[in-house]
Amino acid sequence: MYICTMTVSKQIETIIQTIPEGQTFGYKKFAAINTSYTAIAKTLERLIKKKVIKKVSKGIFYKPEKTIFGELKPNQAEILKPYLFENGKRIAYITGIALYNQLGLTTQIPNEYKIASLTKRIYVNTINIKAKPVKSYIEVTDTNYNLLGLLDALKDFNSIPDIDSAEAVKRLSYLFQELDKTQLKKINQYALKYPPRVRAFLGALLDSLNKDTGNLKDSLNPLTTYDLNIKEGVLPSKKNWNII
C-alpha cells in the first residue's frame, strides 16, 4: 500500500513539473492516473504545505512563479479560465467592462467581472478576483464566444463607462471589418436572439461597411426608433436603421 501511494505521488509530481508556472489546474489534470480522488487530494495538500503549489480556490491550484521580487500570482485571465469550461468544453466567457476594456472601448478596469453562460450561473470569489454571472443569449462555444462578446458591446454601448462614442464606433467598425464571411453570417444569426437595438446597431455598422446584414432588417419593427447617441457622420447608415 505504501509503495502504491508513493507511486501515485510521484506520478502527480511528474505531471505538475510539466505545468508552466502561473497556469491554473484542477483535479482533472490527473485523470489518467489510476487512483482515487482522495489520494490525489492528499498529495496536493502535501505539495501545498511544501509550497510547491498554491491553492486558488476549491479544486483549483497553480505553481507560483518565483522572481527576484517574490512570488507572482496567476494573471486574472488565468484564474478565471477554469470557470469558463466544463469537462473540457467552453460554457462561458468574460463579458462586461473587462471585455470592453480588452476590445479597446474603455480604459476602465472593473472591480468585479461578469461571466456569461447559457447553462450555468458562475460565481467567483478568490485571490482578489470576484465575478458574478449573467445569462448569455446563445449557447457558448469555443468558436462563437468572441462574436457574442461583440454583440454584448453593442447591447451595452450606452452604459460602457468613459466611452467616446465616435472613437468606439470606429473601433467596432474595425473589429467587424476583420470578420470573415462565415463569422458575419453567424453573428447576424446570433443577433436575432438579442434585443432589437442590438440588431439595429449591428445592421447600421455592417451597412456602413458594405457587409451583408442578413435578416436583420426584417426582424425589426419599422416604427421603432433606437437612441444610441451617435452622430450621423460617425455612423452613416444610422437613419436606414431608425437610429436617432
ZILIN-V243304 format. One record per residue. N is the residue number from 1. BURIAL is b if it has 16 or more other ideal C-beta (glycine too) atoms within 10 Angstrom, else e. Layout:
# ZILIN-V243304
n:N burial:BURIAL
n:N burial:BURIAL
This chain:
# ZILIN-V243304
n:1 burial:e
n:2 burial:e
n:3 burial:e
n:4 burial:e
n:5 burial:e
n:6 burial:e
n:7 burial:e
n:8 burial:b
n:9 burial:b
n:10 burial:e
n:11 burial:b
n:12 burial:b
n:13 burial:e
n:14 burial:e
n:15 burial:e
n:16 burial:b
n:17 burial:e
n:18 burial:e
n:19 burial:e
n:20 burial:e
n:21 burial:e
n:22 burial:b
n:23 burial:e
n:24 burial:b
n:25 burial:b
n:26 burial:b
n:27 burial:e
n:28 burial:e
n:29 burial:b
n:30 burial:b
n:31 burial:e
n:32 burial:e
n:33 burial:b
n:34 burial:e
n:35 burial:b
n:36 burial:e
n:37 burial:e
n:38 burial:e
n:39 burial:b
n:40 burial:b
n:41 burial:e
n:42 burial:e
n:43 burial:b
n:44 burial:b
n:45 burial:e
n:46 burial:e
n:47 burial:b
n:48 burial:e
n:49 burial:e
n:50 burial:e
n:51 burial:e
n:52 burial:e
n:53 burial:b
n:54 burial:e
n:55 burial:e
n:56 burial:b
n:57 burial:b
n:58 burial:e
n:59 burial:e
n:60 burial:b
n:61 burial:b
n:62 burial:b
n:63 burial:b
n:64 burial:b
n:65 burial:e
n:66 burial:e
n:67 burial:e
n:68 burial:e
n:69 burial:e
n:70 burial:e
n:71 burial:e
n:72 burial:e
n:73 burial:b
n:74 burial:b
n:75 burial:e
n:76 burial:b
n:77 burial:e
n:78 burial:e
n:79 burial:b
n:80 burial:b
n:81 burial:b
n:82 burial:b
n:83 burial:b
n:84 burial:b
n:85 burial:e
n:86 burial:e
n:87 burial:e
n:88 burial:e
n:89 burial:e
n:90 burial:e
n:91 burial:b
n:92 burial:b
n:93 burial:b
n:94 burial:b
n:95 burial:b
n:96 burial:b
n:97 burial:b
n:98 burial:b
n:99 burial:b
n:100 burial:b
n:101 burial:b
n:102 burial:e
n:103 burial:b
n:104 burial:e
n:105 burial:b
n:106 burial:b
n:107 burial:e
n:108 burial:e
n:109 burial:e
n:110 burial:b
n:111 burial:e
n:112 burial:e
n:113 burial:b
n:114 burial:b
n:115 burial:b
n:116 burial:b
n:117 burial:b
n:118 burial:e
n:119 burial:e
n:120 burial:e
n:121 burial:e
n:122 burial:b
n:123 burial:e
n:124 burial:b
n:125 burial:e
n:126 burial:e
n:127 burial:e
n:128 burial:e
n:129 burial:b
n:130 burial:e
n:131 burial:b
n:132 burial:e
n:133 burial:b
n:134 burial:e
n:135 burial:e
n:136 burial:b
n:137 burial:b
n:138 burial:b
n:139 burial:e
n:140 burial:b
n:141 burial:e
n:142 burial:e
n:143 burial:e
n:144 burial:b
n:145 burial:b
n:146 burial:e
n:147 burial:b
n:148 burial:b
n:149 burial:b
n:150 burial:b
n:151 burial:b
n:152 burial:b
n:153 burial:b
n:154 burial:b
n:155 burial:b
n:156 burial:b
n:157 burial:b
n:158 burial:e
n:159 burial:e
n:160 burial:b
n:161 burial:e
n:162 burial:e
n:163 burial:b
n:164 burial:e
n:165 burial:b
n:166 burial:e
n:167 burial:e
n:168 burial:b
n:169 burial:b
n:170 burial:e
n:171 burial:b
n:172 burial:b
n:173 burial:b
n:174 burial:e
n:175 burial:b
n:176 burial:b
n:177 burial:e
n:178 burial:e
n:179 burial:b
n:180 burial:e
n:181 burial:e
n:182 burial:e
n:183 burial:b
n:184 burial:b
n:185 burial:e
n:186 burial:b
n:187 burial:b
n:188 burial:b
n:189 burial:e
n:190 burial:b
n:191 burial:b
n:192 burial:e
n:193 burial:e
n:194 burial:b
n:195 burial:e
n:196 burial:e
n:197 burial:b
n:198 burial:b
n:199 burial:b
n:200 burial:b
n:201 burial:b
n:202 burial:b
n:203 burial:b
n:204 burial:b
n:205 burial:b
n:206 burial:b
n:207 burial:b
n:208 burial:b
n:209 burial:b
n:210 burial:e
n:211 burial:b
n:212 burial:e
n:213 burial:b
n:214 burial:b
n:215 burial:e
n:216 burial:b
n:217 burial:e
n:218 burial:e
n:219 burial:e
n:220 burial:b
n:221 burial:e
n:222 burial:e
n:223 burial:e
n:224 burial:e
n:225 burial:e
n:226 burial:b
n:227 burial:e
n:228 burial:b
n:229 burial:e
n:230 burial:b
n:231 burial:e
n:232 burial:e
n:233 burial:e
n:234 burial:b
n:235 burial:b
n:236 burial:e
n:237 burial:b
n:238 burial:b
n:239 burial:e
n:240 burial:e
n:241 burial:b
n:242 burial:b
n:243 burial:b
n:244 burial:e
